[in-house]
Amino acid sequence: VVQPSCSMPVPHHDRSRISLLTLAWPLMVENVLRVSLMSVDTLMLSRYSQEAVAAMSLVSQFGFFIQLLYMMVSIGSSVLIAQNLGAGRPHEAGRYGVASLSLILALSVAISISVALLAGPVVGLYRLEPQVATYASQFLAIYGGLSFFMAINVGQASILRSWGYSRDPMLVNVACLALTVAGNALCLFGLFGFPVLGVVGVAASTVLSQAVACGPPPH
């Protein structure tokens, strides 16, 4: 019988032995980054138009509510995945992960279509100034209408954390925030000859960064 030497790599790392602190601090940073996206949009739009900032104060409430709906589904799936992993059933845990992504995708598509169609009428209920209402409708229609990218990102992050990989979602959201800032700067300040797109450009930049975040995490 050949005994493995101490220099041989261990093929599998026991993720169950990871400390609570190791799991918790990346999760805290990830949530701060995720919530900061719309705050960064509002801050950068303050250099563009006060009406746009007023519109963002309303849109942010809808944005946080949409994000909360997606997180509710992901939290439920993470509990089921963790239970099966703890019971030594990784195959079942994987099946719950796939099912949770399918569920959150179906839910997010329905929500995205509803928000895209109802953004204007809902904003109209608030009796805002015409320019503020226009900005709010534009941002909400783009951000909410394409929020299924955010939903996929939230679902993927939840599955990774359930398996003990809490740093990967954090790194993805760091890149997401950096892309948002860069895209906003292009759309608001016309850097490198890029056209100034205002609120529409900022909304598109935020959605694009979330779409990129749906890709594989950096290693």
BAFI-349551 format. One record per residue: x, y, z of N, C-alpha, C, CB in turn; residue in one letter. Coordinates in steps of 0.02 Angstrom, whole numbers. Last residue first. Glycine has a CB too. Layout:
<pts>
<pt <X Y Z> <X Y Z> <X Y Z> <X Y Z> 'A'>
...
</pts>
This chain:
<pts>
<pt <-550 1684 -522> <-512 1637 -481> <-439 1658 -482> <-521 1564 -507> 'H'>
<pt <-713 1762 -536> <-641 1761 -547> <-607 1712 -501> <-612 1830 -538> 'P'>
<pt <-863 1670 -585> <-825 1712 -539> <-751 1709 -554> <-839 1691 -468> 'P'>
<pt <-949 1679 -744> <-911 1641 -695> <-870 1686 -650> <-865 1590 -729> 'P'>
<pt <-1086 1800 -753> <-1035 1756 -780> <-998 1719 -726> <-986 1795 -822> 'G'>
<pt <-1165 1893 -696> <-1194 1827 -703> <-1144 1776 -731> <-1255 1829 -748> 'C'>
<pt <-1100 2013 -707> <-1094 1977 -644> <-1124 1908 -646> <-1126 2017 -589> 'A'>
<pt <-1147 2060 -828> <-1078 2034 -825> <-1068 1993 -762> <-1027 2092 -828> 'V'>
<pt <-1271 2104 -782> <-1268 2050 -832> <-1199 2018 -833> <-1286 2077 -902> 'A'>
<pt <-1233 2206 -699> <-1265 2148 -669> <-1265 2089 -718> <-1337 2165 -649> 'Q'>
<pt <-1183 2295 -793> <-1137 2269 -742> <-1167 2207 -709> <-1121 2322 -690> 'S'>
<pt <-1301 2323 -863> <-1246 2289 -897> <-1198 2259 -847> <-1209 2338 -943> 'L'>
<pt <-1374 2394 -766> <-1399 2329 -790> <-1343 2290 -823> <-1458 2339 -839> 'V'>
<pt <-1294 2509 -756> <-1306 2467 -698> <-1329 2398 -718> <-1359 2500 -653> 'T'>
<pt <-1300 2559 -887> <-1236 2540 -859> <-1245 2494 -799> <-1197 2602 -838> 'S'>
<pt <-1436 2589 -898> <-1408 2537 -941> <-1341 2513 -914> <-1400 2563 -1012> 'A'>
<pt <-1443 2693 -804> <-1483 2632 -794> <-1454 2575 -835> <-1556 2645 -814> 'A'>
<pt <-1357 2784 -867> <-1341 2759 -800> <-1380 2694 -786> <-1357 2812 -746> 'V'>
<pt <-1426 2810 -987> <-1359 2780 -988> <-1340 2750 -921> <-1308 2830 -1009> 'G'>
<pt <-1542 2871 -938> <-1547 2809 -977> <-1480 2773 -978> <-1570 2824 -1050> 'V'>
<pt <-1488 2987 -880> <-1521 2936 -839> <-1526 2869 -875> <-1590 2959 -817> 'V'>
<pt <-1359 3021 -997> <-1398 3040 -939> <-1426 2980 -901> <-1453 3085 -959> 'G'>
<pt <-1278 3012 -1106> <-1343 2979 -1110> <-1386 2991 -1048> <-1334 2905 -1119> 'L'>
<pt <-1162 3084 -1203> <-1193 3093 -1137> <-1265 3067 -1140> <-1191 3168 -1114> 'V'>
<pt <-1053 2979 -1300> <-1112 3024 -1295> <-1140 3026 -1224> <-1166 3002 -1344> 'P'>
<pt <-876 2986 -1280> <-938 2946 -1274> <-997 2993 -1267> <-933 2897 -1213> 'F'>
<pt <-753 3046 -1284> <-799 3061 -1338> <-864 3021 -1336> <-766 3048 -1402> 'G'>
<pt <-691 3013 -1166> <-666 2982 -1228> <-715 2992 -1286> <-653 2907 -1217> 'F'>
<pt <-838 3046 -1068> <-766 3031 -1073> <-750 2996 -1139> <-744 2986 -1013> 'L'>
<pt <-962 3103 -1032> <-940 3102 -1102> <-866 3089 -1110> <-957 3166 -1134> 'G'>
<pt <-1020 3099 -910> <-968 3150 -920> <-939 3149 -990> <-913 3140 -870> 'F'>
<pt <-1115 2996 -912> <-1132 3061 -883> <-1083 3116 -902> <-1134 3055 -809> 'L'>
<pt <-1064 2882 -972> <-1130 2905 -993> <-1146 2976 -968> <-1183 2858 -969> 'C'>
<pt <-940 2863 -908> <-943 2871 -980> <-1009 2904 -1001> <-936 2802 -1015> 'L'>
<pt <-982 2849 -775> <-937 2904 -793> <-938 2917 -869> <-865 2889 -770> 'A'>
<pt <-1055 2731 -783> <-1088 2794 -767> <-1046 2854 -787> <-1103 2797 -692> 'N'>
<pt <-952 2639 -810> <-1005 2651 -859> <-1042 2716 -847> <-1054 2593 -859> 'G'>
<pt <-879 2648 -690> <-848 2664 -754> <-899 2680 -807> <-803 2607 -777> 'A'>
<pt <-976 2607 -597> <-945 2673 -591> <-914 2694 -658> <-891 2672 -536> 'V'>
<pt <-1001 2477 -646> <-1055 2526 -642> <-1026 2597 -638> <-1098 2513 -580> 'T'>
<pt <-878 2414 -632> <-906 2423 -699> <-961 2476 -699> <-933 2356 -726> 'L'>
<pt <-871 2414 -491> <-820 2450 -530> <-845 2463 -601> <-754 2410 -533> 'A'>
<pt <-979 2332 -458> <-979 2402 -437> <-929 2443 -478> <-963 2407 -362> 'L'>
<pt <-933 2211 -515> <-996 2240 -537> <-999 2314 -519> <-1055 2202 -504> 'C'>
<pt <-818 2183 -442> <-811 2198 -514> <-874 2231 -541> <-797 2133 -554> 'A'>
<pt <-883 2160 -321> <-832 2212 -325> <-824 2233 -399> <-765 2187 -295> 'V'>
<pt <-959 2050 -356> <-994 2114 -344> <-945 2172 -339> <-1034 2109 -281> 'N'>
<pt <-859 1953 -368> <-902 1969 -426> <-935 2036 -416> <-955 1914 -436> 'V'>
<pt <-813 1948 -238> <-768 1972 -291> <-808 1992 -354> <-717 1919 -309> 'L'>
<pt <-927 1894 -174> <-901 1959 -155> <-857 1989 -210> <-861 1954 -90> 'M'>
<pt <-940 1768 -234> <-992 1819 -245> <-968 1889 -226> <-1054 1802 -206> 'P'>
<pt <-813 1714 -181> <-825 1722 -253> <-881 1773 -267> <-843 1655 -284> 'D'>
<pt <-822 1698 -43> <-780 1751 -71> <-795 1765 -145> <-707 1734 -62> 'R'>
<pt <-897 1589 -8> <-926 1655 3> <-885 1711 -27> <-935 1667 76> 'S'>
<pt <-922 1439 -26> <-881 1484 -66> <-911 1555 -63> <-878 1460 -141> 'Y'>
<pt <-1005 1347 35> <-947 1372 72> <-903 1420 34> <-907 1315 94> 'G'>
<pt <-1121 1315 -23> <-1067 1265 -30> <-1003 1289 4> <-1054 1250 -104> 'W'>
<pt <-1191 1430 -1> <-1215 1368 31> <-1162 1314 29> <-1278 1343 -3> 'S'>
<pt <-1127 1519 -86> <-1118 1526 -13> <-1140 1463 23> <-1159 1586 13> 'R'>
<pt <-1174 1472 -210> <-1102 1470 -194> <-1090 1475 -119> <-1065 1527 -230> 'L'>
<pt <-1311 1502 -198> <-1288 1432 -205> <-1214 1426 -187> <-1300 1407 -277> 'I'>
<pt <-1308 1642 -189> <-1337 1603 -135> <-1313 1530 -138> <-1413 1605 -137> 'S'>
<pt <-1255 1678 -313> <-1218 1694 -252> <-1243 1652 -193> <-1225 1768 -236> 'A'>
<pt <-1358 1636 -399> <-1292 1605 -403> <-1252 1616 -339> <-1253 1632 -463> 'Q'>
<pt <-1461 1725 -359> <-1468 1653 -352> <-1402 1616 -354> <-1512 1627 -407> 'G'>
<pt <-1405 1850 -392> <-1424 1836 -323> <-1430 1761 -312> <-1490 1871 -304> 'V'>
<pt <-1393 1833 -532> <-1334 1846 -491> <-1347 1830 -418> <-1312 1919 -498> 'N'>
<pt <-1527 1820 -566> <-1481 1764 -579> <-1418 1771 -536> <-1462 1761 -653> 'I'>
<pt <-1572 1948 -529> <-1600 1888 -497> <-1553 1828 -506> <-1668 1872 -526> 'A'>
<pt <-1504 2032 -616> <-1490 2036 -544> <-1515 1974 -509> <-1524 2099 -515> 'M'>
<pt <-1567 1991 -733> <-1495 1982 -726> <-1475 1985 -652> <-1457 2036 -766> 'F'>
<pt <-1697 2031 -713> <-1684 1959 -710> <-1609 1944 -708> <-1716 1923 -770> 'F'>
<pt <-1714 2164 -732> <-1690 2143 -667> <-1678 2068 -661> <-1739 2165 -614> 'S'>
<pt <-1757 2239 -838> <-1702 2192 -850> <-1673 2164 -785> <-1646 2226 -891> 'L'>
<pt <-1854 2319 -783> <-1871 2277 -841> <-1818 2226 -859> <-1885 2320 -899> 'G'>
<pt <-1787 2392 -686> <-1834 2339 -666> <-1851 2292 -723> <-1896 2370 -639> 'G'>
<pt <-1704 2472 -771> <-1677 2435 -714> <-1722 2377 -694> <-1666 2482 -655> 'Y'>
<pt <-1798 2523 -866> <-1737 2488 -887> <-1711 2444 -831> <-1683 2539 -907> 'I'>
<pt <-1902 2576 -788> <-1918 2531 -844> <-1857 2491 -865> <-1945 2570 -903> 'A'>
<pt <-1834 2660 -699> <-1869 2602 -674> <-1885 2552 -729> <-1934 2623 -639> 'L'>
<pt <-1783 2760 -787> <-1737 2718 -748> <-1772 2654 -725> <-1710 2757 -687> 'F'>
<pt <-1902 2813 -844> <-1848 2786 -886> <-1804 2738 -846> <-1805 2843 -915> 'Q'>
<pt <-1974 2857 -732> <-2002 2805 -776> <-1947 2772 -818> <-2056 2836 -822> 'S'>
<pt <-1887 2956 -683> <-1904 2898 -641> <-1931 2841 -684> <-1955 2918 -587> 'A'>
<pt <-1884 3048 -789> <-1823 3015 -768> <-1838 2951 -728> <-1779 3063 -726> 'Y'>
<pt <-2021 3086 -789> <-1990 3056 -849> <-1927 3017 -830> <-1973 3110 -901> 'T'>
<pt <-2036 3142 -663> <-2075 3083 -681> <-2045 3047 -741> <-2148 3101 -695> 'A'>
<pt <-1952 3253 -678> <-1937 3202 -628> <-1973 3137 -644> <-1957 3227 -557> 'V'>
<pt <-2022 3323 -777> <-1955 3299 -791> <-1934 3245 -741> <-1905 3357 -788> 'Q'>
<pt <-2150 3348 -712> <-2144 3311 -775> <-2074 3282 -788> <-2163 3355 -832> 'P'>
<pt <-2158 3314 -536> <-2146 3361 -590> <-2132 3322 -655> <-2088 3409 -573> 'E'>
<pt <-2276 3185 -485> <-2211 3218 -486> <-2208 3271 -540> <-2155 3167 -497> 'L'>
<pt <-2381 3099 -439> <-2391 3170 -457> <-2326 3210 -453> <-2443 3201 -411> 'R'>
<pt <-2381 2964 -419> <-2348 3006 -369> <-2353 3080 -384> <-2276 2986 -362> 'Y'>
<pt <-2430 2891 -523> <-2472 2896 -463> <-2444 2946 -413> <-2479 2828 -431> 'L'>
<pt <-2331 2881 -619> <-2382 2933 -627> <-2427 2942 -567> <-2423 2918 -686> 'G'>
<pt <-2266 2766 -583> <-2233 2830 -567> <-2284 2887 -572> <-2174 2842 -615> 'V'>
<pt <-2361 2677 -637> <-2347 2677 -565> <-2315 2743 -544> <-2301 2618 -547> 'V'>
<pt <-2360 2704 -778> <-2420 2714 -737> <-2407 2717 -662> <-2469 2659 -751> 'P'>
<pt <-2217 2672 -805> <-2247 2737 -816> <-2310 2749 -775> <-2264 2745 -889> 'G'>
<pt <-2206 2533 -767> <-2163 2586 -739> <-2194 2655 -745> <-2095 2585 -773> 'A'>
<pt <-2273 2428 -823> <-2310 2469 -775> <-2269 2526 -746> <-2335 2426 -719> 'L'>
<pt <-2187 2359 -908> <-2251 2382 -933> <-2285 2433 -888> <-2297 2323 -943> 'L'>
<pt <-2078 2331 -826> <-2067 2366 -889> <-2133 2396 -916> <-2036 2319 -941> 'A'>
<pt <-2139 2257 -723> <-2110 2323 -708> <-2101 2363 -772> <-2043 2316 -672> 'V'>
<pt <-2177 2141 -794> <-2227 2182 -760> <-2201 2252 -747> <-2248 2149 -694> 'S'>
<pt <-2054 2091 -837> <-2104 2111 -887> <-2156 2157 -855> <-2139 2049 -916> 'I'>
<pt <-1996 2065 -711> <-1964 2111 -758> <-2014 2136 -810> <-1905 2078 -793> 'S'>
<pt <-2080 1968 -656> <-2073 2033 -623> <-2046 2085 -672> <-2029 2029 -561> 'I'>
<pt <-2058 1863 -747> <-2125 1889 -736> <-2123 1959 -705> <-2166 1841 -691> 'A'>
<pt <-1920 1845 -729> <-1946 1863 -795> <-2016 1893 -789> <-1947 1801 -842> 'V'>
<pt <-1915 1807 -595> <-1885 1870 -615> <-1909 1893 -684> <-1810 1865 -615> 'S'>
<pt <-1978 1681 -595> <-2006 1736 -556> <-1980 1803 -581> <-1991 1728 -482> 'L'>
<pt <-1888 1610 -676> <-1958 1617 -696> <-1991 1675 -660> <-1996 1552 -681> 'A'>
<pt <-1771 1622 -597> <-1772 1648 -665> <-1844 1658 -689> <-1736 1600 -712> 'L'>
<pt <-1807 1557 -481> <-1793 1629 -477> <-1791 1660 -546> <-1726 1642 -441> 'I'>
<pt <-1824 1426 -531> <-1879 1462 -499> <-1867 1537 -500> <-1889 1437 -428> 'L'>
<pt <-1696 1394 -579> <-1754 1393 -625> <-1812 1433 -596> <-1777 1321 -638> 'S'>
<pt <-1623 1404 -461> <-1608 1449 -517> <-1665 1451 -566> <-1543 1426 -552> 'L'>
<pt <-1682 1299 -389> <-1688 1368 -364> <-1673 1418 -419> <-1642 1379 -305> 'S'>
<pt <-1646 1187 -464> <-1717 1204 -458> <-1725 1276 -435> <-1752 1157 -409> 'A'>
<pt <-1508 1187 -443> <-1534 1196 -511> <-1607 1218 -509> <-1527 1131 -551> 'V'>
<pt <-1508 1165 -303> <-1476 1224 -332> <-1503 1239 -402> <-1401 1216 -334> 'G'>
<pt <-1569 1042 -292> <-1604 1100 -264> <-1573 1165 -291> <-1600 1100 -187> 'Y'>
<pt <-1468 966 -351> <-1533 969 -383> <-1573 1029 -357> <-1572 904 -371> 'R'>
<pt <-1366 981 -256> <-1357 1007 -323> <-1423 1014 -360> <-1311 963 -362> 'G'>
<pt <-1423 912 -150> <-1409 983 -142> <-1400 1016 -210> <-1346 993 -99> 'A'>
<pt <-1422 784 -202> <-1486 816 -190> <-1478 892 -183> <-1520 787 -128> 'E'>
<pt <-1283 766 -201> <-1320 762 -264> <-1387 796 -257> <-1329 689 -285> 'H'>
<pt <-1247 774 -66> <-1227 827 -111> <-1264 826 -178> <-1153 823 -124> 'P'>
<pt <-1293 730 72> <-1326 716 8> <-1308 772 -42> <-1403 710 17> 'R'>
<pt <-1261 746 207> <-1218 705 164> <-1250 686 98> <-1199 643 200> 'G'>
<pt <-1331 835 279> <-1352 765 284> <-1311 719 240> <-1426 759 266> 'A'>
<pt <-1275 954 238> <-1263 931 307> <-1282 859 317> <-1300 974 355> 'G'>
<pt <-1331 960 111> <-1258 953 118> <-1241 928 188> <-1223 1020 105> 'L'>
<pt <-1464 978 146> <-1443 917 111> <-1368 907 113> <-1466 920 39> 'N'>
<pt <-1458 1103 210> <-1484 1044 245> <-1461 980 212> <-1561 1047 247> 'Q'>
<pt <-1410 1186 108> <-1369 1175 167> <-1392 1113 206> <-1370 1236 213> 'A'>
<pt <-1520 1184 20> <-1455 1158 -2> <-1412 1142 58> <-1420 1210 -47> 'I'>
<pt <-1618 1244 101> <-1627 1174 78> <-1561 1144 55> <-1678 1172 20> 'L'>
<pt <-1560 1371 117> <-1575 1330 175> <-1582 1257 155> <-1640 1354 210> 'V'>
<pt <-1556 1418 -13> <-1492 1406 22> <-1503 1363 84> <-1459 1472 41> 'S'>
<pt <-1691 1436 -42> <-1654 1383 -76> <-1589 1367 -40> <-1639 1402 -149> 'S'>
<pt <-1719 1547 41> <-1754 1483 50> <-1717 1425 18> <-1823 1487 21> 'G'>
<pt <-1636 1642 -17> <-1625 1621 53> <-1659 1554 66> <-1651 1675 102> 'I'>
<pt <-1692 1657 -143> <-1624 1630 -138> <-1609 1607 -67> <-1573 1683 -159> 'S'>
<pt <-1816 1714 -114> <-1813 1649 -147> <-1744 1618 -137> <-1828 1656 -223> 'V'>
<pt <-1772 1834 -55> <-1816 1788 -17> <-1813 1718 -47> <-1888 1814 -16> 'M'>
<pt <-1705 1898 -158> <-1666 1872 -102> <-1707 1824 -59> <-1639 1928 -59> 'M'>
<pt <-1809 1940 -239> <-1762 1890 -264> <-1722 1858 -207> <-1715 1921 -315> 'Y'>
<pt <-1869 2035 -154> <-1907 1978 -179> <-1861 1922 -203> <-1954 2000 -236> 'L'>
<pt <-1765 2129 -139> <-1787 2090 -81> <-1827 2029 -103> <-1829 2133 -35> 'L'>
<pt <-1760 2186 -266> <-1703 2147 -242> <-1722 2103 -183> <-1646 2194 -222> 'Q'>
<pt <-1882 2253 -262> <-1871 2201 -311> <-1814 2156 -289> <-1856 2231 -380> 'I'>
<pt <-1854 2345 -158> <-1909 2297 -151> <-1900 2238 -200> <-1977 2332 -162> 'F'>
<pt <-1751 2421 -212> <-1738 2381 -152> <-1792 2328 -142> <-1733 2426 -90> 'F'>
<pt <-1823 2481 -319> <-1765 2438 -331> <-1749 2393 -272> <-1705 2481 -347> 'G'>
<pt <-1919 2558 -256> <-1940 2501 -296> <-1883 2453 -309> <-1969 2526 -363> 'F'>
<pt <-1830 2650 -195> <-1876 2610 -154> <-1901 2549 -192> <-1936 2654 -132> 'Q'>
<pt <-1766 2708 -304> <-1727 2667 -258> <-1773 2623 -215> <-1683 2710 -214> 'S'>
<pt <-1862 2791 -362> <-1845 2728 -395> <-1808 2681 -348> <-1803 2741 -458> 'V'>
<pt <-1860 2902 -275> <-1919 2860 -282> <-1902 2792 -309> <-1971 2895 -327> 'L'>
<pt <-1733 2951 -290> <-1757 2940 -222> <-1821 2898 -222> <-1771 3008 -188> 'S'>
<pt <-1722 2970 -426> <-1689 2911 -397> <-1713 2898 -326> <-1614 2920 -398> 'M'>
<pt <-1787 3092 -443> <-1817 3031 -472> <-1787 2969 -440> <-1806 3030 -548> 'A'>
<pt <-1696 3176 -381> <-1763 3170 -353> <-1797 3107 -379> <-1805 3232 -370> 'A'>
<pt <-1591 3161 -473> <-1582 3139 -403> <-1650 3130 -370> <-1538 3190 -364> 'V'>
<pt <-1648 3221 -585> <-1630 3150 -587> <-1620 3122 -517> <-1567 3140 -629> 'A'>
<pt <-1658 3352 -543> <-1720 3315 -557> <-1707 3239 -559> <-1751 3338 -623> 'E'>
<pt <-1526 3387 -539> <-1561 3381 -476> <-1627 3343 -485> <-1574 3450 -445> 'Q'>
<pt <-1405 3310 -643> <-1469 3345 -638> <-1500 3334 -570> <-1517 3323 -694> 'S'>
<pt <-1265 3276 -632> <-1298 3283 -696> <-1361 3325 -692> <-1316 3214 -724> 'Y'>
<pt <-1219 3253 -509> <-1179 3298 -550> <-1212 3312 -617> <-1109 3268 -561> 'R'>
<pt <-1307 3160 -464> <-1312 3226 -434> <-1269 3277 -471> <-1290 3224 -361> 'S'>
<pt <-1271 3042 -521> <-1322 3081 -556> <-1330 3151 -527> <-1388 3044 -555> 'L'>
<pt <-1185 2993 -424> <-1156 3017 -487> <-1207 3058 -527> <-1132 2957 -528> 'M'>
<pt <-1278 2961 -323> <-1223 3007 -310> <-1195 3036 -375> <-1167 2973 -270> 'L'>
<pt <-1359 2866 -386> <-1388 2930 -363> <-1333 2982 -353> <-1427 2919 -297> 'T'>
<pt <-1267 2763 -410> <-1302 2795 -466> <-1329 2864 -446> <-1360 2750 -490> 'D'>
<pt <-1234 2732 -279> <-1182 2759 -322> <-1214 2793 -383> <-1135 2703 -346> 'V'>
<pt <-1356 2680 -241> <-1330 2739 -206> <-1276 2772 -247> <-1304 2720 -137> 'S'>
<pt <-1365 2568 -320> <-1410 2623 -334> <-1389 2687 -298> <-1482 2604 -315> 'M'>
<pt <-1257 2494 -259> <-1260 2508 -330> <-1304 2568 -346> <-1286 2447 -367> 'L'>
<pt <-1258 2458 -126> <-1227 2522 -144> <-1235 2541 -217> <-1154 2520 -127> 'S'>
<pt <-1307 2332 -113> <-1352 2386 -95> <-1324 2454 -119> <-1363 2388 -19> 'V'>
<pt <-1190 2264 -150> <-1252 2255 -189> <-1301 2313 -176> <-1285 2188 -172> 'R'>
<pt <-1098 2301 -52> <-1086 2319 -121> <-1150 2315 -162> <-1033 2272 -152> 'L'>
<pt <-1159 2244 61> <-1147 2316 59> <-1137 2339 -13> <-1085 2335 102> 'V'>
<pt <-1155 2109 24> <-1220 2143 33> <-1212 2219 31> <-1252 2121 98> 'N'>
<pt <-1015 2087 21> <-1056 2077 -39> <-1122 2114 -33> <-1069 2003 -50> 'E'>
<pt <-978 2109 155> <-952 2153 102> <-995 2148 39> <-879 2135 86> 'V'>
<pt <-1047 2001 214> <-1061 2070 234> <-1039 2119 180> <-1028 2086 300> 'M'>
<pt <-985 1893 151> <-1057 1903 143> <-1076 1975 160> <-1097 1854 186> 'L'>
<pt <-854 1901 198> <-867 1914 127> <-942 1926 113> <-843 1855 85> 'P'>
<pt <-881 1875 338> <-858 1941 316> <-865 1952 241> <-786 1950 336> 'W'>
<pt <-931 1740 351> <-974 1798 363> <-947 1863 333> <-983 1807 437> 'A'>
<pt <-838 1640 329> <-898 1642 287> <-934 1709 292> <-945 1586 307> 'L'>
<pt <-745 1671 426> <-723 1665 356> <-782 1668 308> <-684 1600 346> 'T'>
<pt <-823 1662 541> <-796 1727 520> <-775 1726 447> <-737 1747 564> 'L'>
<pt <-846 1525 549> <-902 1571 538> <-878 1638 513> <-942 1579 602> 'L'>
<pt <-726 1423 459> <-751 1459 517> <-807 1506 498> <-694 1498 551> 'S'>
<pt <-744 1267 378> <-732 1338 372> <-762 1375 432> <-760 1365 305> 'I'>
<pt <-776 1135 375> <-732 1157 429> <-715 1231 424> <-669 1116 429> 'R'>
<pt <-846 1106 263> <-884 1108 326> <-842 1133 384> <-912 1040 342> 'S'>
<pt <-762 1090 158> <-791 1156 166> <-829 1162 232> <-836 1173 108> 'R'>
<pt <-621 1008 142> <-682 1001 180> <-711 1070 196> <-669 961 246> 'D'>
<pt <-559 989 -20> <-556 1028 42> <-623 1023 78> <-538 1101 28> 'H'>
<pt <-485 860 -107> <-548 892 -88> <-539 928 -22> <-606 840 -84> 'H'>
<pt <-353 819 -131> <-398 829 -186> <-462 868 -168> <-417 763 -215> 'P'>
<pt <-205 889 -72> <-268 859 -50> <-321 872 -102> <-290 886 20> 'V'>
<pt <-48 854 -148> <-105 898 -136> <-167 859 -114> <-121 938 -199> 'P'>
<pt <95 788 -64> <42 778 -113> <-17 823 -97> <20 705 -114> 'M'>
<pt <183 801 39> <188 851 -14> <133 844 -66> <255 846 -47> 'S'>
<pt <168 697 123> <141 761 146> <143 814 93> <177 784 207> 'C'>
<pt <119 553 25> <168 595 58> <135 661 78> <229 608 13> 'S'>
<pt <17 411 49> <26 477 20> <75 518 60> <-40 513 14> 'P'>
<pt <78 245 39> <54 298 82> <65 366 49> <88 296 151> 'Q'>
<pt <33 106 -47> <72 167 -52> <41 221 -9> <79 190 -124> 'V'>
<pt <43 -59 0> <0 0 0> <44 62 0> <-48 0 61> 'V'>
</pts>
